[in-house]
Amino acid sequence: MTEPTEPAPQDPVTPSRRDRLRPLELIGFSAVLGIFAGAVVLMATRDWVLALVFLGVAFIVSVMMVALVGLGGKPSQEDLEARKDLHRPDGDDWH
């Protein structure tokens, strides 16, 4: 039997500031859409409870839609290169 070899040490990945703040931007966008929906309902009905319900529903729906659109995007070249290492173990006779 062959003994398993230890993987080569890799440099730690440090995301850029833009990459770290990206989720906050998307949550903020969803919050703005939720506030807009709540304000429209509040102006139309003058019912605070109904406005808060619509605010919450619009926020959750917009978070889900932003997440689905984000998952549907094309991965970057850097991401594709990183995925190649995950698909194939070391050695030529793996299949």
KOLGUSE-378308 format. One record per residue: residue number from 0; residue in three letters; x, y, z of N, C-alpha, C, O in turn. Coordinates in steps of 0.05 Angstrom, whole numbers, plus 5000, padded with zeros to 4 digits. Atoms other than C-alpha are relative to their C-alpha. Example, Ala and Ser with C-alpha at 12.3 -4.5 7.8 and 13.67 -1.06 7.14 Angstrom:
BEGIN
nr=0, rest=Ala, n_X=5018, n_Y=4976, n_Z=5000, ca_X=5246, ca_Y=4910, ca_Z=5156, c_X=5018, c_Y=5024, c_Z=5000, o_X=5039, o_Y=5024, o_Z=5013
nr=1, rest=Ser, n_X=4984, n_Y=4976, n_Z=4999, ca_X=5273, ca_Y=4979, ca_Z=5143, c_X=4985, c_Y=5022, c_Z=5014, o_X=4995, o_Y=5044, o_Z=5018
//
This chain:
BEGIN
nr=0, rest=Met, n_X=5016, n_Y=4977, n_Z=5000, ca_X=5000, ca_Y=5000, ca_Z=5000, c_X=5018, c_Y=5025, c_Z=5000, o_X=5040, o_Y=5025, o_Z=5011
nr=1, rest=Thr, n_X=4985, n_Y=4975, n_Z=4999, ca_X=5022, ca_Y=5070, ca_Z=4989, c_X=4991, c_Y=5016, c_Z=5024, o_X=4968, o_Y=5016, o_Z=5032
nr=2, rest=Glu, n_X=5006, n_Y=4983, n_Z=4977, ca_X=5026, ca_Y=5118, ca_Z=5046, c_X=4990, c_Y=5027, c_Z=4990, o_X=5001, o_Y=5038, o_Z=4971
nr=3, rest=Pro, n_X=5010, n_Y=4973, n_Z=5009, ca_X=4986, ca_Y=5182, ca_Z=5041, c_X=5021, c_Y=5021, c_Z=5005, o_X=5035, o_Y=5021, o_Z=5024
nr=4, rest=Thr, n_X=4981, n_Y=4978, n_Z=4998, ca_X=5027, ca_Y=5243, ca_Z=5029, c_X=4985, c_Y=5025, c_Z=5011, o_X=4962, o_Y=5029, o_Z=5006
nr=5, rest=Glu, n_X=5012, n_Y=4976, n_Z=4989, ca_X=5015, ca_Y=5308, ca_Z=5065, c_X=4997, c_Y=5021, c_Z=4978, o_X=5016, o_Y=5024, o_Z=4962
nr=6, rest=Pro, n_X=5003, n_Y=4980, n_Z=5021, ca_X=4988, ca_Y=5364, ca_Z=5022, c_X=5020, c_Y=5023, c_Z=5004, o_X=5029, o_Y=5028, o_Z=5027
nr=7, rest=Ala, n_X=4980, n_Y=4978, n_Z=4999, ca_X=5035, ca_Y=5421, ca_Z=5005, c_X=4987, c_Y=5024, c_Z=5015, o_X=4963, o_Y=5029, o_Z=5011
nr=8, rest=Pro, n_X=5012, n_Y=4977, n_Z=4985, ca_X=5026, ca_Y=5482, ca_Z=5051, c_X=4993, c_Y=5022, c_Z=4980, o_X=5007, o_Y=5027, o_Z=4961
nr=9, rest=Gln, n_X=5010, n_Y=4979, n_Z=5018, ca_X=4986, ca_Y=5537, ca_Z=5018, c_X=4999, c_Y=5026, c_Z=5015, o_X=4996, o_Y=5027, o_Z=5039
nr=10, rest=Asp, n_X=5003, n_Y=4974, n_Z=4988, ca_X=4984, ca_Y=5611, ca_Z=5030, c_X=4972, c_Y=5004, c_Z=5008, o_X=4953, o_Y=4996, o_Z=4994
nr=11, rest=Pro, n_X=5028, n_Y=4995, n_Z=4992, ca_X=4923, ca_Y=5633, ca_Z=5069, c_X=4987, c_Y=5020, c_Z=4981, o_X=5000, o_Y=5039, o_Z=4971
nr=12, rest=Val, n_X=5015, n_Y=4983, n_Z=5018, ca_X=4870, ca_Y=5665, ca_Z=5026, c_X=4989, c_Y=5024, c_Z=5015, o_X=4975, o_Y=5020, o_Z=5036
nr=13, rest=Thr, n_X=5011, n_Y=4975, n_Z=4987, ca_X=4855, ca_Y=5737, ca_Z=5045, c_X=4983, c_Y=5014, c_Z=4980, o_X=4994, o_Y=5026, o_Z=4960
nr=14, rest=Pro, n_X=5017, n_Y=4986, n_Z=5019, ca_X=4795, ca_Y=5765, ca_Z=5010, c_X=5004, c_Y=5030, c_Z=5002, o_X=5011, o_Y=5041, o_Z=5022
nr=15, rest=Ser, n_X=4998, n_Y=4971, n_Z=5001, ca_X=4796, ca_Y=5837, ca_Z=4989, c_X=4978, c_Y=5013, c_Z=5016, o_X=4958, o_Y=5000, o_Z=5024
nr=16, rest=Arg, n_X=5021, n_Y=4986, n_Z=4985, ca_X=4756, ca_Y=5890, ca_Z=5025, c_X=4974, c_Y=5000, c_Z=4985, o_X=4952, o_Y=4997, o_Z=4997
nr=17, rest=Arg, n_X=5025, n_Y=5001, n_Z=5017, ca_X=4706, ca_Y=5891, ca_Z=4967, c_X=4986, c_Y=4973, c_Z=5003, o_X=4962, o_Y=4971, o_Z=5006
nr=18, rest=Asp, n_X=5012, n_Y=5027, n_Z=4996, ca_X=4696, ca_Y=5815, ca_Z=4974, c_X=4988, c_Y=4997, c_Z=5027, o_X=4968, o_Y=4983, o_Z=5030
nr=19, rest=Arg, n_X=5011, n_Y=5003, n_Z=4973, ca_X=4686, ca_Y=5821, ca_Z=5049, c_X=4975, c_Y=5016, c_Z=5004, o_X=4958, o_Y=5008, o_Z=5019
nr=20, rest=Leu, n_X=5023, n_Y=4983, n_Z=4997, ca_X=4635, ca_Y=5876, ca_Z=5043, c_X=4977, c_Y=4993, c_Z=4982, o_X=4955, o_Y=5004, o_Z=4985
nr=21, rest=Arg, n_X=5020, n_Y=5008, n_Z=5020, ca_X=4596, ca_Y=5844, ca_Z=4986, c_X=4974, c_Y=4990, c_Z=5013, o_X=4953, o_Y=4999, o_Z=5005
nr=22, rest=Pro, n_X=5025, n_Y=5009, n_Z=4987, ca_X=4546, ca_Y=5807, ca_Z=5032, c_X=4985, c_Y=5023, c_Z=5013, o_X=4960, o_Y=5023, o_Z=5012
nr=23, rest=Leu, n_X=5014, n_Y=4977, n_Z=4988, ca_X=4531, ca_Y=5872, ca_Z=5069, c_X=4986, c_Y=5017, c_Z=4979, o_X=4965, o_Y=5028, o_Z=4984
nr=24, rest=Glu, n_X=5013, n_Y=4985, n_Z=5022, ca_X=4516, ca_Y=5907, ca_Z=5003, c_X=4974, c_Y=4986, c_Z=4992, o_X=4954, o_Y=5000, o_Z=4987
nr=25, rest=Leu, n_X=5024, n_Y=5014, n_Z=5008, ca_X=4467, ca_Y=5853, ca_Z=4984, c_X=4978, c_Y=5000, c_Z=5021, o_X=4955, o_Y=5003, o_Z=5014
nr=26, rest=Ile, n_X=5020, n_Y=4998, n_Z=4978, ca_X=4433, ca_Y=5853, ca_Z=5052, c_X=4988, c_Y=5029, c_Z=5000, o_X=4964, o_Y=5032, o_Z=5005
nr=27, rest=Gly, n_X=5010, n_Y=4973, n_Z=5000, ca_X=4429, ca_Y=5929, ca_Z=5048, c_X=4981, c_Y=5005, c_Z=4977, o_X=4961, o_Y=5019, o_Z=4981
nr=28, rest=Phe, n_X=5018, n_Y=4997, n_Z=5023, ca_X=4398, ca_Y=5926, ca_Z=4979, c_X=4973, c_Y=4987, c_Z=5006, o_X=4952, o_Y=4999, o_Z=5000
nr=29, rest=Ser, n_X=5025, n_Y=5013, n_Z=4993, ca_X=4346, ca_Y=5877, ca_Z=5005, c_X=4985, c_Y=5016, c_Z=5021, o_X=4960, o_Y=5017, o_Z=5020
nr=30, rest=Ala, n_X=5013, n_Y=4984, n_Z=4980, ca_X=4332, ca_Y=5921, ca_Z=5065, c_X=4987, c_Y=5025, c_Z=4988, o_X=4965, o_Y=5032, o_Z=4995
nr=31, rest=Val, n_X=5012, n_Y=4977, n_Z=5014, ca_X=4320, ca_Y=5981, ca_Z=5019, c_X=4974, c_Y=4992, c_Z=4986, o_X=4955, o_Y=5006, o_Z=4987
nr=32, rest=Leu, n_X=5025, n_Y=5010, n_Z=5014, ca_X=4270, ca_Y=5940, ca_Z=4978, c_X=4978, c_Y=4994, c_Z=5020, o_X=4955, o_Y=5000, o_Z=5015
nr=33, rest=Gly, n_X=5020, n_Y=5006, n_Z=4979, ca_X=4235, ca_Y=5917, ca_Z=5042, c_X=4988, c_Y=5026, c_Z=5011, o_X=4964, o_Y=5027, o_Z=5016
nr=34, rest=Ile, n_X=5010, n_Y=4975, n_Z=4989, ca_X=4230, ca_Y=5988, ca_Z=5069, c_X=4982, c_Y=5014, c_Z=4980, o_X=4962, o_Y=5026, o_Z=4987
nr=35, rest=Phe, n_X=5017, n_Y=4988, n_Z=5021, ca_X=4203, ca_Y=6012, ca_Z=5002, c_X=4972, c_Y=4987, c_Z=5000, o_X=4952, o_Y=5001, o_Z=4999
nr=36, rest=Ala, n_X=5026, n_Y=5015, n_Z=5000, ca_X=4149, ca_Y=5958, ca_Z=5003, c_X=4984, c_Y=5007, c_Z=5025, o_X=4960, o_Y=5012, o_Z=5023
nr=37, rest=Gly, n_X=5015, n_Y=4992, n_Z=4976, ca_X=4131, ca_Y=5974, ca_Z=5075, c_X=4990, c_Y=5028, c_Z=4999, o_X=4967, o_Y=5033, o_Z=5008
nr=38, rest=Ala, n_X=5009, n_Y=4972, n_Z=5002, ca_X=4127, ca_Y=6049, ca_Z=5061, c_X=4976, c_Y=5002, c_Z=4981, o_X=4957, o_Y=5017, o_Z=4986
nr=39, rest=Val, n_X=5023, n_Y=4999, n_Z=5019, ca_X=4081, ca_Y=6038, ca_Z=5001, c_X=4975, c_Y=4989, c_Z=5013, o_X=4954, o_Y=5001, o_Z=5010
nr=40, rest=Val, n_X=5024, n_Y=5011, n_Z=4986, ca_X=4034, ca_Y=5994, ca_Z=5042, c_X=4991, c_Y=5018, c_Z=5022, o_X=4967, o_Y=5022, o_Z=5026
nr=41, rest=Leu, n_X=5008, n_Y=4981, n_Z=4979, ca_X=4036, ca_Y=6043, ca_Z=5100, c_X=4986, c_Y=5024, c_Z=4989, o_X=4966, o_Y=5033, o_Z=5001
nr=42, rest=Met, n_X=5013, n_Y=4977, n_Z=5012, ca_X=4018, ca_Y=6101, ca_Z=5055, c_X=4972, c_Y=4993, c_Z=4988, o_X=4954, o_Y=5009, o_Z=4988
nr=43, rest=Ala, n_X=5025, n_Y=5008, n_Z=5012, ca_X=3962, ca_Y=6061, ca_Z=5022, c_X=4979, c_Y=4993, c_Z=5021, o_X=4955, o_Y=4998, o_Z=5017
nr=44, rest=Thr, n_X=5019, n_Y=5010, n_Z=4981, ca_X=3930, ca_Y=6032, ca_Z=5084, c_X=5000, c_Y=5013, c_Z=5027, o_X=4980, o_Y=5011, o_Z=5042
nr=45, rest=Arg, n_X=4996, n_Y=4988, n_Z=4974, ca_X=3956, ca_Y=6070, ca_Z=5145, c_X=4999, c_Y=4979, c_Z=5023, o_X=4992, o_Y=4986, o_Z=5046
nr=46, rest=Asp, n_X=5000, n_Y=5022, n_Z=4980, ca_X=3961, ca_Y=6003, ca_Z=5181, c_X=5029, c_Y=4992, c_Z=5005, o_X=5042, o_Y=4981, o_Z=4987
nr=47, rest=Trp, n_X=4972, n_Y=5006, n_Z=4994, ca_X=4028, ca_Y=5994, ca_Z=5216, c_X=5006, c_Y=4971, c_Z=5000, o_X=5027, o_Y=4963, o_Z=4990
nr=48, rest=Val, n_X=4995, n_Y=5028, n_Z=4999, ca_X=4022, ca_Y=5920, ca_Z=5227, c_X=5002, c_Y=4988, c_Z=4972, o_X=5020, o_Y=4972, o_Z=4966
nr=49, rest=Leu, n_X=4999, n_Y=5010, n_Z=5028, ca_X=4006, ca_Y=5906, ca_Z=5154, c_X=5025, c_Y=5009, c_Z=4986, o_X=5037, o_Y=4995, o_Z=4970
nr=50, rest=Ala, n_X=4975, n_Y=4989, n_Z=5012, ca_X=4064, ca_Y=5951, ca_Z=5133, c_X=5024, c_Y=4985, c_Z=5009, o_X=5042, o_Y=4979, o_Z=4993
nr=51, rest=Leu, n_X=4978, n_Y=5016, n_Z=4990, ca_X=4112, ca_Y=5913, ca_Z=5178, c_X=5001, c_Y=4972, c_Z=4989, o_X=5022, o_Y=4961, o_Z=4983
nr=52, rest=Val, n_X=5001, n_Y=5026, n_Z=5012, ca_X=4088, ca_Y=5847, ca_Z=5151, c_X=5010, c_Y=5001, c_Z=4971, o_X=5026, o_Y=4984, o_Z=4963
nr=53, rest=Phe, n_X=4991, n_Y=4997, n_Z=5028, ca_X=4099, ca_Y=5870, ca_Z=5079, c_X=5030, c_Y=5006, c_Z=4999, o_X=5044, o_Y=4997, o_Z=4981
nr=54, rest=Leu, n_X=4972, n_Y=4995, n_Z=4999, ca_X=4167, ca_Y=5898, ca_Z=5098, c_X=5016, c_Y=4975, c_Z=5004, o_X=5036, o_Y=4970, o_Z=4990
nr=55, rest=Gly, n_X=4987, n_Y=5025, n_Z=4994, ca_X=4188, ca_Y=5831, ca_Z=5127, c_X=4999, c_Y=4980, c_Z=4976, o_X=5019, o_Y=4968, o_Z=4969
nr=56, rest=Val, n_X=5003, n_Y=5018, n_Z=5023, ca_X=4161, ca_Y=5791, ca_Z=5069, c_X=5017, c_Y=5009, c_Z=4976, o_X=5030, o_Y=4993, o_Z=4963
nr=57, rest=Ala, n_X=4984, n_Y=4989, n_Z=5022, ca_X=4193, ca_Y=5837, ca_Z=5017, c_X=5030, c_Y=4996, c_Z=5005, o_X=5045, o_Y=4991, o_Z=4987
nr=58, rest=Phe, n_X=4971, n_Y=5003, n_Z=4993, ca_X=4260, ca_Y=5834, ca_Z=5054, c_X=5008, c_Y=4971, c_Z=4995, o_X=5029, o_Y=4965, o_Z=4983
nr=59, rest=Ile, n_X=4993, n_Y=5029, n_Z=5003, ca_X=4260, ca_Y=5757, ca_Z=5056, c_X=5000, c_Y=4992, c_Z=4971, o_X=5018, o_Y=4978, o_Z=4962
nr=60, rest=Val, n_X=5001, n_Y=5007, n_Z=5028, ca_X=4238, ca_Y=5750, ca_Z=4984, c_X=5023, c_Y=5012, c_Z=4984, o_X=5035, o_Y=4999, o_Z=4967
nr=61, rest=Ser, n_X=4978, n_Y=4988, n_Z=5015, ca_X=4290, ca_Y=5799, ca_Z=4959, c_X=5027, c_Y=4987, c_Z=5008, o_X=5045, o_Y=4985, o_Z=4991
nr=62, rest=Val, n_X=4976, n_Y=5014, n_Z=4993, ca_X=4345, ca_Y=5764, ca_Z=4999, c_X=5002, c_Y=4974, c_Z=4985, o_X=5024, o_Y=4967, o_Z=4975
nr=63, rest=Met, n_X=5000, n_Y=5025, n_Z=5015, ca_X=4325, ca_Y=5698, ca_Z=4967, c_X=5006, c_Y=5005, c_Z=4971, o_X=5022, o_Y=4989, o_Z=4959
nr=64, rest=Met, n_X=4995, n_Y=4995, n_Z=5029, ca_X=4324, ca_Y=5728, ca_Z=4897, c_X=5029, c_Y=5008, c_Z=4995, o_X=5041, o_Y=5000, o_Z=4975
nr=65, rest=Val, n_X=4972, n_Y=4991, n_Z=5003, ca_X=4392, ca_Y=5762, ca_Z=4906, c_X=5018, c_Y=4976, c_Z=5002, o_X=5038, o_Y=4974, o_Z=4988
nr=66, rest=Ala, n_X=4983, n_Y=5024, n_Z=4996, ca_X=4421, ca_Y=5696, ca_Z=4931, c_X=4998, c_Y=4982, c_Z=4975, o_X=5019, o_Y=4971, o_Z=4967
nr=67, rest=Leu, n_X=5003, n_Y=5017, n_Z=5024, ca_X=4392, ca_Y=5657, ca_Z=4872, c_X=5014, c_Y=5012, c_Z=4976, o_X=5026, o_Y=4997, o_Z=4960
nr=68, rest=Val, n_X=4986, n_Y=4987, n_Z=5022, ca_X=4418, ca_Y=5708, ca_Z=4822, c_X=5031, c_Y=4997, c_Z=5004, o_X=5045, o_Y=4993, o_Z=4984
nr=69, rest=Gly, n_X=4972, n_Y=5003, n_Z=4994, ca_X=4486, ca_Y=5705, ca_Z=4856, c_X=5011, c_Y=4972, c_Z=4994, o_X=5033, o_Y=4969, o_Z=4985
nr=70, rest=Leu, n_X=4991, n_Y=5027, n_Z=5005, ca_X=4489, ca_Y=5630, ca_Z=4851, c_X=5000, c_Y=4994, c_Z=4970, o_X=5015, o_Y=4976, o_Z=4961
nr=71, rest=Gly, n_X=5001, n_Y=5005, n_Z=5029, ca_X=4471, ca_Y=5633, ca_Z=4777, c_X=5021, c_Y=5013, c_Z=4984, o_X=5023, o_Y=5009, o_Z=4960
nr=72, rest=Gly, n_X=4979, n_Y=4985, n_Z=5015, ca_X=4530, ca_Y=5677, ca_Z=4759, c_X=5022, c_Y=4981, c_Z=4991, o_X=5026, o_Y=4959, o_Z=5002
nr=73, rest=Lys, n_X=4977, n_Y=5016, n_Z=5010, ca_X=4590, ca_Y=5652, ca_Z=4720, c_X=5024, c_Y=5004, c_Z=5019, o_X=5030, o_Y=5026, o_Z=5026
nr=74, rest=Pro, n_X=4977, n_Y=4997, n_Z=4982, ca_X=4649, ca_Y=5636, ca_Z=4765, c_X=5024, c_Y=5013, c_Z=4986, o_X=5027, o_Y=5011, o_Z=4962
nr=75, rest=Ser, n_X=4977, n_Y=4986, n_Z=5011, ca_X=4713, ca_Y=5676, ca_Z=4756, c_X=5022, c_Y=4979, c_Z=4992, o_X=5020, o_Y=4955, o_Z=4999
nr=76, rest=Gln, n_X=4978, n_Y=5018, n_Z=5009, ca_X=4776, ca_Y=5646, ca_Z=4724, c_X=5016, c_Y=4990, c_Z=5025, o_X=5024, o_Y=4967, o_Z=5025
nr=77, rest=Glu, n_X=4985, n_Y=5008, n_Z=4975, ca_X=4810, ca_Y=5645, ca_Z=4793, c_X=4984, c_Y=4978, c_Z=5015, o_X=4997, o_Y=4959, o_Z=5025
nr=78, rest=Asp, n_X=5016, n_Y=5020, n_Z=4987, ca_X=4752, ca_Y=5605, ca_Z=4821, c_X=5001, c_Y=4973, c_Z=4985, o_X=5003, o_Y=4952, o_Z=4997
nr=79, rest=Leu, n_X=4998, n_Y=5025, n_Z=5016, ca_X=4755, ca_Y=5555, ca_Z=4764, c_X=5027, c_Y=4986, c_Z=5004, o_X=5028, o_Y=4962, o_Z=5005
nr=80, rest=Glu, n_X=4973, n_Y=5012, n_Z=4995, ca_X=4830, ca_Y=5545, ca_Z=4775, c_X=5000, c_Y=4987, c_Z=5027, o_X=5012, o_Y=4965, o_Z=5031
nr=81, rest=Ala, n_X=5000, n_Y=5012, n_Z=4973, ca_X=4818, ca_Y=5532, ca_Z=4849, c_X=4983, c_Y=4974, c_Z=5001, o_X=4989, o_Y=4956, o_Z=5016
nr=82, rest=Arg, n_X=5016, n_Y=5024, n_Z=5000, ca_X=4764, ca_Y=5481, ca_Z=4833, c_X=5013, c_Y=4976, c_Z=4987, o_X=5007, o_Y=4953, o_Z=4993
nr=83, rest=Lys, n_X=4986, n_Y=5022, n_Z=5014, ca_X=4810, ca_Y=5440, ca_Z=4787, c_X=5015, c_Y=4983, c_Z=5020, o_X=5015, o_Y=4958, o_Z=5017
nr=84, rest=Asp, n_X=4985, n_Y=5016, n_Z=4980, ca_X=4851, ca_Y=5419, ca_Z=4848, c_X=4982, c_Y=4983, c_Z=5016, o_X=4990, o_Y=4962, o_Z=5026
nr=85, rest=Leu, n_X=5018, n_Y=5015, n_Z=4983, ca_X=4789, ca_Y=5394, ca_Z=4884, c_X=4989, c_Y=4976, c_Z=4985, o_X=4980, o_Y=4957, o_Z=4998
nr=86, rest=His, n_X=5013, n_Y=5022, n_Z=5015, ca_X=4765, ca_Y=5348, ca_Z=4828, c_X=5019, c_Y=4976, c_Z=4996, o_X=5009, o_Y=4954, o_Z=4992
nr=87, rest=Arg, n_X=4982, n_Y=5021, n_Z=5007, ca_X=4828, ca_Y=5307, ca_Z=4817, c_X=5020, c_Y=4995, c_Z=5022, o_X=5035, o_Y=5013, o_Z=5029
nr=88, rest=Pro, n_X=4980, n_Y=5005, n_Z=4980, ca_X=4869, ca_Y=5273, ca_Z=4871, c_X=5028, c_Y=4997, c_Z=4988, o_X=5031, o_Y=4994, o_Z=4963
nr=89, rest=Asp, n_X=4972, n_Y=5002, n_Z=5010, ca_X=4945, ca_Y=5268, ca_Z=4866, c_X=5004, c_Y=4972, c_Z=4987, o_X=4992, o_Y=4952, o_Z=4996
nr=90, rest=Gly, n_X=4994, n_Y=5025, n_Z=5013, ca_X=4971, ca_Y=5214, ca_Z=4820, c_X=4986, c_Y=4998, c_Z=4973, o_X=4965, o_Y=5010, o_Z=4969
nr=91, rest=Asp, n_X=5012, n_Y=5003, n_Z=5027, ca_X=4956, ca_Y=5193, ca_Z=4748, c_X=4980, c_Y=4978, c_Z=4999, o_X=4963, o_Y=4978, o_Z=4980
nr=92, rest=Asp, n_X=5018, n_Y=5023, n_Z=5002, ca_X=4918, ca_Y=5129, ca_Z=4763, c_X=4977, c_Y=5001, c_Z=5019, o_X=4971, o_Y=4982, o_Z=5033
nr=93, rest=Trp, n_X=5022, n_Y=4997, n_Z=4981, ca_X=4860, ca_Y=5155, ca_Z=4802, c_X=4974, c_Y=4989, c_Z=4990, o_X=4956, o_Y=4985, o_Z=5006
nr=94, rest=His, n_X=5023, n_Y=5013, n_Z=5010, ca_X=4809, ca_Y=5125, ca_Z=4756, c_X=5008, c_Y=4974, c_Z=4986, o_X=4991, o_Y=4960, o_Z=4976
//
